Amino acid sequence: MEVKKRTLRSFGYEWRKFSEAHEEYKRELLHVLRPVKPSFFKNKLVLDAGCGAGRLTYYMAKTGCELVGIDLSKAVYSAHENMKGFSNVHIMQADIYNLPLRPCFDFVYSIGVIHHLPKPELGIKRLSALLKPNSTLFVWVYGREDNFFAVVVLDRIRKVTTKLPLGLLYQLCYFPAAILHVLNLLFQMLSKTPLTKALADRLPYSQYSHVRFRKKHLTVFDHLSVPVARFFTKEEVVKMFNDAGLEIQSISRISRKELQQNSWRVLGIPNVPKG
């Protein structure tokens, strides 16, 4: 229960501090949701499970769907502000384990949430129970494969940073974000000539080179502030879906050179009983 409270406090602070929606979040949403295209969502009833401040919800709402966004943290206040002007969006403060919703959704998605839950497998089961027949659950989670820095190094750093006051950590995160920004500027400079391009390609985190500094700051804070972050192998993700009564339609890995590095995106549909 204490971990849950700390997680809510962390995300409540994060999404009220980083509440703005930008065009880059539209690209992030479309990239993560592949192979599902925006046209799929028109006139569908969609659930955003763990909407935070609504940065991705904002762009999902523009696809023409009827959208319910839920989050347990105080970020729902920011989400409500960001969704002003959308008559097709409904924001609720609710627990993913005990959602007051019926199995009526055409599409349920949870991006960057399941891996922070104390019981991720239960979270997937609860979300799968909200699907109507022939509907879809989409989940994006951190991957364990080829992710040594996050799984081992970053996890040990987080044991210290998660004990700091959130306001102090927010300020401290400017420093690693600045280092990341300098690496990105160096990458951009070296990439301009054939002689130095090979050297540029060796620099870490080049996938952030076209990202605003504000997003880099958010990324660093996100990794260092949340108490629980789990990393799943492909087999573990498949098992969680199967245990929830879901048949996997698509599972693909996002590589370390992409913005949502070393992660899994999974699409599943309810199993239909045979006979």
LINPEPE-V914313 format. One record per residue. N is the residue number from 1. PSI is psi as a letter, one per 40 degrees, with the letter a starting at -180 (* if undefined). BURIAL is # if it has 16 or more other ideal C-beta (glycine too) atoms within 10 Angstrom, else .. D_LAST is the distance of its C-alpha to the last C-alpha in Angstrom with 2 decimals. Layout:
# LINPEPE-V914313
N	PSI	BURIAL	D_LAST
N	PSI	BURIAL	D_LAST
This chain:
# LINPEPE-V914313
1	d	.	42.71
2	d	.	45.91
3	d	.	44.09
4	d	.	42.03
5	d	.	45.28
6	d	#	46.95
7	d	#	44.08
8	d	#	44.21
9	d	.	47.98
10	d	#	47.83
11	d	#	45.40
12	d	#	47.10
13	d	#	50.37
14	d	#	49.01
15	e	#	47.34
16	d	#	50.27
17	d	#	52.67
18	g	#	50.72
19	e	#	49.42
20	i	.	50.30
21	h	#	47.87
22	i	.	48.99
23	d	.	47.87
24	d	.	47.00
25	d	#	44.14
26	d	#	42.65
27	d	.	42.76
28	d	#	41.27
29	d	#	38.33
30	d	#	37.58
31	d	.	38.02
32	d	#	35.77
33	e	#	32.92
34	h	.	32.81
35	e	.	30.84
36	h	#	30.15
37	i	.	32.93
38	d	#	34.82
39	d	.	33.81
40	d	.	30.16
41	e	#	31.20
42	h	.	32.98
43	e	.	31.89
44	i	#	29.19
45	h	#	29.17
46	i	#	29.89
47	h	#	30.60
48	h	#	33.25
49	h	#	32.76
50	f	#	36.20
51	e	#	38.28
52	b	#	41.63
53	e	#	44.48
54	e	#	42.27
55	d	#	43.60
56	d	#	40.22
57	d	#	39.10
58	d	#	42.13
59	d	#	40.98
60	d	#	37.32
61	d	#	38.69
62	e	.	40.41
63	e	#	37.21
64	e	.	36.78
65	i	#	33.93
66	h	#	33.98
67	h	#	34.43
68	h	#	34.36
69	h	#	36.24
70	i	#	36.29
71	i	#	38.52
72	e	#	39.90
73	i	#	43.31
74	e	#	46.33
75	e	#	45.46
76	d	#	43.81
77	d	#	47.37
78	d	#	47.92
79	d	#	44.55
80	d	#	45.54
81	d	.	48.83
82	d	#	47.25
83	e	#	44.84
84	h	.	47.66
85	e	.	47.56
86	h	.	43.76
87	e	.	42.47
88	e	.	38.86
89	h	#	38.95
90	h	.	38.55
91	h	#	39.67
92	i	#	38.76
93	h	.	39.97
94	i	#	37.02
95	h	.	35.61
96	d	#	32.56
97	e	.	31.39
98	g	.	31.78
99	h	#	31.24
100	f	.	31.79
101	i	#	29.18
102	i	.	25.93
103	g	.	22.71
104	e	.	24.04
105	i	#	25.05
106	d	#	24.28
107	h	#	25.89
108	h	#	27.09
109	i	#	29.62
110	h	#	31.77
111	h	#	34.62
112	f	#	36.88
113	d	#	35.75
114	d	#	33.10
115	e	#	35.56
116	e	#	38.07
117	i	#	35.93
118	d	.	36.67
119	g	.	32.93
120	d	#	31.30
121	d	.	27.85
122	d	#	27.91
123	d	#	29.04
124	d	#	26.03
125	d	#	23.68
126	d	#	25.69
127	d	#	25.60
128	d	#	21.86
129	e	#	21.51
130	e	#	23.48
131	h	#	21.15
132	i	.	19.43
133	i	.	16.15
134	f	.	16.94
135	a	#	20.22
136	h	#	22.14
137	h	#	24.00
138	h	#	27.07
139	h	#	29.21
140	h	#	32.53
141	i	#	33.96
142	i	#	36.88
143	i	#	36.35
144	d	#	37.99
145	h	#	38.47
146	f	.	42.03
147	f	#	43.00
148	d	.	45.71
149	d	.	48.05
150	d	#	45.60
151	d	#	43.90
152	d	.	47.17
153	d	.	50.24
154	d	#	49.08
155	d	.	47.30
156	d	.	50.62
157	d	.	52.56
158	d	#	50.19
159	d	.	51.06
160	d	.	54.53
161	d	#	53.91
162	e	#	51.41
163	e	.	54.24
164	i	.	56.56
165	h	.	57.09
166	d	.	54.87
167	d	.	57.91
168	d	.	59.66
169	d	#	56.64
170	d	#	56.30
171	d	.	59.91
172	d	.	59.60
173	e	#	56.64
174	d	.	59.06
175	d	.	60.51
176	d	#	57.46
177	d	#	56.41
178	d	.	59.91
179	d	.	59.65
180	d	#	56.36
181	d	#	58.07
182	d	.	61.00
183	d	#	58.74
184	d	#	57.06
185	d	.	60.47
186	d	#	61.55
187	d	#	58.43
188	d	.	59.15
189	d	.	62.78
190	d	#	62.13
191	e	#	59.42
192	e	.	61.96
193	i	.	63.75
194	d	.	62.47
195	d	.	64.75
196	e	.	63.11
197	d	.	59.53
198	d	.	58.45
199	d	.	59.94
200	d	#	58.16
201	e	.	54.79
202	e	.	55.43
203	h	.	55.86
204	i	.	53.05
205	f	#	51.08
206	e	#	52.17
207	e	#	48.95
208	e	#	50.71
209	d	#	53.69
210	f	.	52.84
211	i	#	51.78
212	i	.	54.17
213	d	.	55.99
214	d	.	54.48
215	d	#	50.95
216	d	#	52.24
217	d	#	53.69
218	d	#	50.39
219	d	#	48.52
220	d	#	51.01
221	d	#	50.97
222	d	#	47.17
223	d	#	47.05
224	e	#	49.90
225	d	#	49.29
226	h	#	45.76
227	d	#	45.56
228	h	#	42.10
229	h	#	40.79
230	i	#	38.00
231	h	#	37.30
232	i	#	33.90
233	i	.	33.04
234	d	.	30.19
235	d	.	28.27
236	d	#	28.87
237	d	#	27.65
238	d	#	24.40
239	d	.	23.89
240	d	#	24.63
241	d	#	22.06
242	d	.	19.31
243	d	.	20.42
244	e	#	20.15
245	f	#	16.46
246	i	#	17.54
247	h	.	16.89
248	h	.	20.37
249	d	.	21.18
250	h	.	24.85
251	h	.	27.26
252	i	.	30.93
253	h	.	34.16
254	h	#	37.25
255	i	.	40.28
256	e	#	43.47
257	e	.	45.39
258	i	.	43.38
259	d	#	44.13
260	g	#	40.97
261	i	#	41.76
262	g	#	39.66
263	i	#	36.48
264	h	#	32.74
265	h	#	30.89
266	h	#	27.13
267	h	#	24.52
268	i	#	21.03
269	i	#	18.11
270	h	#	15.57
271	h	.	12.46
272	h	.	9.36
273	h	.	6.63
274	i	.	3.76
275	*	.	0.00
